[in-house]
């Protein structure tokens, strides 16, 4: 990667604003965008152009060397729009930040109108409207055939949680806002702007200017991410999960408003229960029917059983036919992932204790009794065995900066079959949420499973470490064991596991053992991928001192 600054006739003092443009292999469009900046009534700004691994735009930039203050950045490979904008943000010297893609352009009063409004009202974020220009190809050229305002919505943080109504080119914000919210999330390959607006909305009011000051084009036959409904749904879901900004309320008890379409059925008890058993279900399987039948038959009448059906509406009807007994059924028509599904169920639970189970776990009453007998001020798990009797997990410990699951012969207190004392419990650092019990008061105090790890992966390990750090709560594992019939679904190599492992390493400076023992490489701007043909020490390099404020 390289960087250079074009000469300019302006003073070398820092400008009031920085306009960020990302481009790749579209010199003619880039030229149009830069021409719109030359026409701005407000002139105290710099332009930061990031070439995201495409053809060198230097010839185009040279045309504007005497009229615009340009900082040119080069990505040696394609890194994606989020990573490219973050590079530009690092280089920006302006107090205010504006965004302009190479296929968009500003009207001449865009910067002036928004900046005057922000300075007048002393606000940190402002946005206007944009015209959407529909184009079709005629005689080899694209011609605008219609023009309309695509979004017209006054600022409402609740509506922003439901969908993005703020085009990127319409936004200007103070650069200092990012010191609080962080920059663009580089693992998001679309709607990274929406994610940032949501985080900004947690901390700042936005000024809305009901005036079109910019324009973007939609070309006939071209795929627009903003109009890709399937992609929109997937990204909307991902953004919801990542945002502890939901309603501006990070606490679990208030997260129930975060899932608009969840439905609760057959609530068998409105009274407070000593125990709420929360089972996350994301597909139909014989195991879930067996698991729930065992729970309904074997556990105390005053225990509340909550089934959280995640993104498979047909499963709810199937379970009603398959299971005898009362339970609370929470149905998420769209998949929300394990983190948010468990937090949402916990918010609805009435029990003093919360027991989180995977649908693939078969638990006998004696194991539950052992967990209930453990201290209330601890995170409790059980030893997990596979269908063939193999000891799968008995907690996890840190060995020289690598988080490793404890298995036969490797438990902190010895083998799982011989606990170190008469309590039948042994201490560990982390436990898996496929079978985890915690007092609801402690769960709420810690804000539940961190949405940073959504849709799921290492949020349980993070919770255990936060419980120890913030509340002094130990993590204990019972000698009693449960059967985990399908551990492969939570195994490495899934996108969720890779993302969670990366976040865990960046937060705690500990590398998951399955990552440390395998080879991984990085596709810049696209996250991690497993590949035995290429080697990278990405996770070892990612170890950083833990920030106690995170």
C-alpha positions in Angstrom: 0.0 0.0 0.0 1.2 3.4 -0.8 0.2 7.0 -0.2 1.0 10.4 -1.8 -0.4 13.9 -1.8 -1.2 15.8 -4.9 0.0 19.4 -5.0 -2.6 22.1 -4.5 -2.9 25.8 -4.4 -4.6 25.9 -1.0 -2.8 26.6 2.3 -1.3 23.6 4.0 -3.5 24.1 7.1 -5.8 21.3 8.0 -9.2 21.7 6.1 -12.5 21.8 7.9 -13.8 18.7 6.1 -12.5 15.6 4.4 -14.4 13.9 1.5 -13.7 10.2 1.2 -14.0 8.6 -2.3 -13.4 4.9 -2.9 -12.9 3.8 -6.5 -11.8 0.8 -8.6 -11.4 0.6 -12.4 -14.0 3.3 -13.2 -11.9 6.4 -14.2 -14.7 8.1 -16.1 -17.1 7.9 -13.2 -14.4 9.0 -10.8 -13.8 12.1 -13.1 -17.5 13.0 -12.8 -17.4 12.7 -9.0 -14.3 14.9 -8.8 -15.9 17.5 -11.1 -18.8 17.8 -8.7 -16.4 18.6 -5.9 -14.8 21.3 -8.0 -18.2 23.0 -8.2 -18.8 23.1 -4.5 -19.7 26.5 -3.0 -17.9 25.5 0.1 -14.2 25.0 -0.6 -12.3 24.3 2.6 -12.0 20.5 2.2 -9.6 17.9 1.2 -10.4 14.8 -1.0 -9.0 11.4 0.0 -9.2 9.0 -3.0 -8.7 5.3 -2.2 -7.9 3.1 -5.2 -9.1 -0.3 -4.0 -6.7 -2.6 -6.0 -7.7 -1.3 -9.4 -6.1 0.5 -12.3 -4.0 3.5 -11.2 -6.3 6.6 -11.2 -3.3 8.9 -11.2 -4.0 10.3 -14.7 -7.5 11.3 -13.6 -6.3 12.8 -10.4 -3.7 14.8 -12.2 -6.4 16.7 -14.0 -7.6 18.1 -10.6 -4.1 18.8 -9.1 -4.5 22.6 -9.1 -8.2 22.7 -8.1 -8.6 20.1 -5.4 -6.5 19.1 -2.4 -6.1 15.4 -3.0 -4.6 12.6 -0.9 -4.3 9.5 -3.0 -4.2 6.0 -1.3 -3.4 2.8 -3.1 -4.6 -0.7 -1.9 -2.2 -3.3 -3.5 -5.1 -5.8 -3.5 -8.9 -5.3 -3.3 -9.8 -4.8 0.4 -13.4 -3.9 0.1 -15.2 -0.6 0.8 -15.2 -0.8 4.6 -11.4 -1.4 4.8 -10.8 1.3 2.1 -12.9 3.9 4.0 -11.1 3.1 7.2 -7.7 3.7 5.5 -9.0 7.1 4.3 -10.3 7.9 7.8 -6.9 7.3 9.3 -5.4 9.7 6.7 -8.2 12.4 7.0 -7.2 15.6 8.7 -10.6 17.4 8.5 -12.9 17.9 11.5 -15.9 16.7 9.5 -16.1 13.6 7.3 -18.2 13.2 4.1 -18.5 10.2 1.8 -18.7 10.0 -2.0 -18.5 6.8 -4.1 -17.0 7.1 -7.6 -20.4 6.6 -9.3 -22.1 9.3 -7.2 -21.8 13.1 -7.2 -22.7 16.1 -5.1 -24.8 19.1 -6.1 -22.9 22.4 -5.7 -24.5 23.3 -2.4 -24.2 19.8 -0.7 -21.2 20.5 1.6 -22.3 24.1 2.3 -25.8 23.2 3.4 -24.9 20.3 5.7 -21.9 22.0 7.3 -23.7 25.3 7.9 -26.5 23.3 9.6 -24.1 21.3 11.7 -22.2 24.4 12.9 -25.4 26.4 13.5 -27.0 23.6 15.6 -23.8 22.3 17.1 -24.5 18.7 16.1 -22.2 15.9 15.3 -24.1 14.1 12.5 -26.3 15.4 9.6 -27.8 13.9 6.5 -29.8 15.2 3.5 -31.7 13.5 0.7 -30.4 12.1 -2.6 -31.9 11.7 -6.0 -31.8 8.3 -7.5 -31.2 8.6 -11.3 -32.5 5.6 -13.3 -30.3 5.1 -16.4 -30.6 2.8 -19.5 -28.3 2.2 -22.3 -29.0 4.1 -25.6 -26.6 4.1 -28.6 -23.8 2.7 -26.4 -24.2 5.3 -23.6 -26.1 5.4 -20.4 -28.8 8.0 -20.3 -30.9 9.2 -17.3 -34.5 8.5 -18.0 -36.0 9.4 -14.6 -35.0 10.9 -11.3 -36.6 10.6 -7.9 -35.8 10.9 -4.2 -35.3 7.4 -3.0 -35.6 7.9 0.8 -37.3 10.6 2.7 -37.3 9.8 6.4 -36.8 12.1 9.4 -34.3 10.8 11.9 -35.8 8.0 14.0 -33.3 5.6 15.7 -36.0 2.9 16.1 -36.9 3.0 12.4 -33.1 2.8 11.6 -33.0 -0.5 13.4 -35.6 -1.8 11.0 -34.0 -0.6 7.8 -31.4 1.8 6.4 -32.9 5.0 5.0 -29.7 7.1 4.9 -27.6 6.9 1.8 -23.9 7.1 2.4 -23.3 10.1 0.2 -25.9 12.1 2.2 -24.0 11.8 5.6 -21.5 14.2 7.2 -20.3 13.6 10.7 -17.5 14.8 13.0 -14.5 12.6 12.8 -14.3 12.6 16.6 -17.5 10.5 16.7 -15.5 7.5 15.6 -13.5 7.7 18.8 -16.6 6.5 20.5 -18.3 4.2 18.0 -15.3 2.8 16.1 -14.9 2.9 12.3 -16.5 0.7 9.6 -16.7 -3.1 10.4 -14.4 -4.6 7.8 -15.9 -8.1 8.0 -19.2 -6.8 6.6 -19.1 -7.0 2.8 -22.3 -4.9 2.4 -24.4 -2.4 4.4 -21.3 -1.5 6.4 -22.6 2.1 6.3 -25.9 1.1 8.0 -24.0 -0.6 10.7 -22.0 2.6 11.4 -25.2 4.8 11.3 -26.7 2.5 14.0 -23.7 2.8 16.2 -23.7 6.6 15.7 -27.4 6.7 16.6 -26.7 5.3 20.0 -24.6 8.3 21.0 -25.7 11.2 18.7 -28.8 13.0 17.4 -28.8 13.4 13.7 -30.0 16.5 11.9 -32.2 15.8 8.9 -32.3 18.3 6.0 -35.3 17.7 3.8 -33.5 18.7 0.6 -31.9 16.6 -2.2 -28.2 17.7 -2.3 -26.6 14.7 -4.1 -27.3 12.0 -6.7 -26.6 8.4 -7.3 -27.3 6.2 -10.4 -29.0 2.9 -10.9 -28.2 1.4 -14.3 -30.5 -0.9 -16.2 -29.4 -4.5 -15.9 -26.9 -3.7 -13.1 -27.2 -5.4 -9.7 -27.7 -2.9 -6.9 -26.9 -4.1 -3.4 -29.5 -1.8 -1.9 -32.2 -3.5 -4.0 -31.0 -7.1 -3.4 -33.7 -8.2 -1.1 -32.0 -11.5 -0.1 -28.7 -9.7 0.5 -30.6 -7.0 2.4 -32.2 -9.5 4.6 -29.0 -11.3 5.4 -27.1 -8.1 6.1 -30.0 -6.6 8.1 -29.8 -9.7 10.3 -26.1 -9.5 10.7 -26.2 -5.8 11.5 -28.9 -6.3 14.1 -26.8 -9.0 15.8 -23.7 -6.9 15.9 -25.3 -3.8 17.3 -25.4 -3.4 21.0 -27.0 -0.2 19.7 -30.4 -1.8 19.5 -32.7 0.8 21.0 -29.6 2.2 22.6 -30.0 -0.4 25.4 -27.3 -3.0 25.8 -28.9 -4.8 28.8 -30.4 -8.2 28.3 -33.7 -7.3 30.0 -34.3 -4.6 27.4 -33.2 -6.6 24.4 -36.7 -8.0 23.9 -37.6 -5.0 21.7 -34.7 -5.8 19.4 -36.4 -8.7 17.5 -39.5 -7.2 15.9 -41.0 -10.4 14.5 -40.4 -12.8 17.4 -43.6 -14.5 18.6 -44.2 -16.2 21.9 -46.7 -19.1 22.1 -48.1 -21.4 24.8 -46.7 -19.7 27.8 -47.5 -22.3 30.4 -46.7 -20.2 33.5 -46.8 -16.5 34.2 -45.3 -17.1 37.7 -41.7 -16.8 38.6 -39.8 -20.1 38.3 -36.7 -21.2 40.1 -35.2 -22.4 36.8 -35.7 -21.5 33.1 -34.3 -24.0 30.6 -33.6 -22.3 27.3 -33.1 -24.5 24.2 -31.8 -22.9 21.0 -33.2 -24.7 17.9 -32.3 -23.8 14.4 -33.5 -26.8 12.4 -35.8 -29.9 12.6 -34.0 -33.0 13.9 -34.8 -36.2 15.9 -32.4 -34.9 18.6 -34.5 -31.8 19.4 -37.7 -33.9 19.9 -35.7 -36.3 22.1 -34.1 -33.5 24.0 -37.4 -31.8 24.7 -39.3 -34.9 25.6 -36.6 -35.7 28.1 -36.9 -32.2 29.6 -40.7 -32.3 29.9 -40.7 -35.7 31.5 -37.7 -35.6 33.8 -37.5 -32.1 35.2 -39.4 -30.4 38.0 -42.8 -29.1 37.4 -41.8 -25.6 38.5 -39.0 -25.4 35.9 -39.8 -23.2 32.9 -38.8 -24.7 29.5 -38.3 -22.2 26.7 -37.7 -23.3 23.1 -36.2 -20.6 20.9 -36.9 -21.5 17.3 -34.4 -19.6 15.2 -35.3 -18.9 11.6 -37.3 -22.0 10.8 -41.1 -21.3 11.1 -42.0 -24.8 10.1 -40.2 -26.2 13.1 -42.7 -24.6 15.5 -45.7 -26.5 14.0 -43.6 -29.7 13.8 -42.6 -29.5 17.5 -46.2 -28.9 18.6 -47.1 -32.2 16.9 -44.0 -34.0 18.3 -43.8 -32.9 21.9 -46.2 -33.6 24.7 -46.1 -31.2 27.7 -46.1 -27.5 28.3 -43.4 -25.2 27.2 -42.8 -21.6 26.1 -42.2 -21.4 22.4 -40.4 -18.3 21.0 -40.4 -18.3 17.2 -38.1 -16.1 15.1 -39.3 -16.2 11.5 -35.9 -14.9 10.4 -32.7 -16.5 11.6 -31.2 -14.2 14.2 -28.3 -16.5 15.4 -27.5 -18.1 18.7 -26.4 -15.0 20.5 -29.5 -12.8 20.0 -31.9 -15.8 20.3 -30.4 -16.7 23.7 -30.4 -13.1 24.9 -34.0 -12.6 23.8 -35.1 -15.8 25.5 -33.3 -14.8 28.7 -35.1 -11.5 28.6 -38.4 -13.3 28.6 -37.4 -16.0 31.1 -38.9 -15.9 34.6 -36.4 -18.2 36.3 -33.9 -17.3 39.0 -31.4 -19.5 37.2 -30.9 -19.8 33.4 -29.8 -23.0 31.8 -28.8 -22.7 28.2 -28.9 -25.9 26.1 -28.2 -26.8 22.5 -30.9 -28.8 20.8 -28.3 -31.6 20.4 -27.7 -32.1 24.2 -29.3 -34.9 26.1 -29.3 -34.2 29.8 -30.4 -36.5 32.6 -32.0 -35.3 35.8 -28.9 -36.2 37.9 -26.7 -33.9 35.9 -29.2 -31.0 36.4 -29.3 -31.8 40.1 -25.5 -31.5 40.3 -25.5 -28.2 38.5 -28.3 -26.8 40.7 -26.3 -27.8 43.8 -23.3 -25.7 42.7 -22.8 -22.2 44.0 -25.2 -19.6 42.7 -22.4 -17.0 42.1 -20.7 -19.2 39.5 -21.1 -20.1 35.9 -21.8 -23.9 35.8 -21.3 -26.3 32.9 -21.2 -30.1 32.5 -18.7 -32.4 31.0 -19.7 -33.2 27.4 -19.4 -36.6 25.8 -20.0 -37.7 22.3 -22.4 -40.5 21.2 -19.4 -43.0 21.2 -18.5 -42.0 24.7 -15.6 -39.8 23.7 -14.9 -37.0 26.1 -15.4 -33.8 24.1 -15.1 -30.9 26.4 -14.6 -30.2 30.1 -14.2 -26.4 30.0 -11.3 -24.5 28.4 -8.0 -23.0 29.7 -5.4 -20.6 28.6 -2.0 -22.2 27.8 0.6 -19.7 26.7 -2.0 -17.4 25.0 -3.9 -20.2 23.4 -7.4 -21.1 24.6 -7.7 -24.9 24.5 -10.6 -27.1 25.4 -9.8 -29.5 28.2 -10.3 -33.1 27.2 -9.4 -36.5 28.8 -6.2 -36.1 30.8 -6.2 -32.4 30.3 -8.7 -31.0 32.8 -7.5 -28.4 35.3 -8.3 -30.7 38.3 -7.5 -33.9 36.6 -9.5 -36.2 34.4 -13.3 -35.5 34.2 -13.9 -38.8 35.9 -12.0 -37.8 39.0 -12.9 -34.3 40.3 -10.3 -32.9 42.7 -12.6 -32.6 45.7 -15.9 -33.9 47.1 -18.0 -31.3 45.4 -18.0 -33.1 42.1 -16.9 -29.8 40.5 -13.6 -28.6 39.0 -12.6 -25.1 38.0 -11.9 -24.0 34.5 -11.7 -20.6 32.7 -14.4 -21.0 30.1 -17.4 -23.3 29.4 -19.6 -23.9 26.3 -23.1 -22.5 26.2 -24.4 -25.8 24.7 -24.8 -26.6 28.4 -24.3 -23.6 30.7 -26.2 -22.4 33.8 -25.9 -18.9 35.3 -27.9 -16.9 37.7 -30.2 -14.5 35.8 -29.2 -11.6 38.0 -25.5 -12.1 37.0 -26.4 -12.7 33.4 -28.3 -9.4 33.3 -25.6 -7.5 35.2 -23.0 -8.5 32.5 -25.4 -7.6 29.6 -25.8 -11.2 28.5 -23.8 -12.7 25.7 -22.0 -10.0 23.9 -23.5 -9.2 20.5 -20.0 -8.5 19.4 -19.7 -12.2 18.8 -23.0 -12.6 16.9 -24.3 -14.6 15.2 -22.5 -17.1 17.4 -19.0 -18.2 18.3 -17.0 -17.7 21.5 -19.6 -15.5 23.1 -19.8 -18.2 25.8 -16.0 -18.0 26.5 -16.1 -14.3 26.5 -19.0 -14.3 29.0 -17.1 -16.6 31.4 -14.0 -14.4 31.3 -16.2 -11.2 31.8 -18.0 -12.9 34.7 -14.6 -13.6 36.4 -13.2 -10.1 35.7 -16.2 -8.0 36.4 -18.1 -10.0 39.1 -15.5 -12.5 40.5 -17.6 -15.4 39.4 -15.8 -18.7 38.8 -16.6 -21.1 36.0 -17.1 -24.7 37.3 -17.7 -27.9 35.5 -19.6 -30.9 37.0 -18.3 -34.4 37.1 -21.7 -35.5 35.9 -21.8 -35.7 32.1 -24.3 -35.0 29.3 -24.5 -36.4 25.8 -23.8 -34.0 23.0 -25.0 -35.8 19.9 -23.9 -33.4 17.1 -20.8 -31.4 18.1 -19.8 -31.1 14.5 -22.2 -28.2 13.9 -20.3 -26.1 16.3 -16.9 -27.2 15.0 -14.3 -24.9 13.3 -14.3 -23.7 9.8 -17.9 -22.3 9.8 -18.1 -18.5 9.2 -19.6 -18.0 12.6 -16.7 -19.8 14.3 -14.1 -18.0 12.3 -15.6 -14.6 13.0 -16.1 -15.4 16.7 -12.5 -16.7 17.0 -11.1 -13.5 15.5 -13.1 -11.3 17.8 -12.1 -13.4 20.8 -8.4 -13.1 19.9 -8.7 -9.3 19.5 -10.5 -8.8 22.8 -8.7 -11.2 25.1 -5.4 -11.8 23.4 -6.0 -15.5 23.5 -6.1 -17.6 20.3 -8.6 -20.5 20.1 -6.7 -23.8 20.1 -8.3 -25.1 16.9 -7.0 -22.0 15.1 -3.5 -22.2 16.6 -3.2 -25.8 15.4 -4.3 -25.1 11.9 -3.3 -22.9 9.0 -5.4 -19.9 8.0 -5.1 -17.0 5.6 -6.7 -13.7 5.3 -8.6 -12.3 2.3 -8.2 -8.6 3.0 -11.6 -7.0 3.5 -13.4 -10.3 3.5 -12.3 -11.9 6.8 -10.7 -15.3 7.5 -10.8 -18.4 5.5 -9.3 -21.8 6.3 -7.0 -23.3 3.7 -4.3 -25.8 4.2 -2.5 -24.6 1.1 -1.6 -21.2 2.6 -0.1 -20.4 6.0 -0.7 -17.3 8.1 0.0 -16.5 11.7 -2.9 -14.1 11.7 -4.3 -15.0 15.1 -0.9 -15.0 16.7 -0.2 -11.6 15.2 -3.6 -10.4 16.4 -2.9 -11.0 20.1 -3.0 -7.6 21.8 -3.0 -6.6 25.5 -6.5 -6.9 26.8 -8.2 -3.6 27.2 -10.2 -3.8 30.5 -12.6 -1.2 29.2 -13.9 -3.5 26.5 
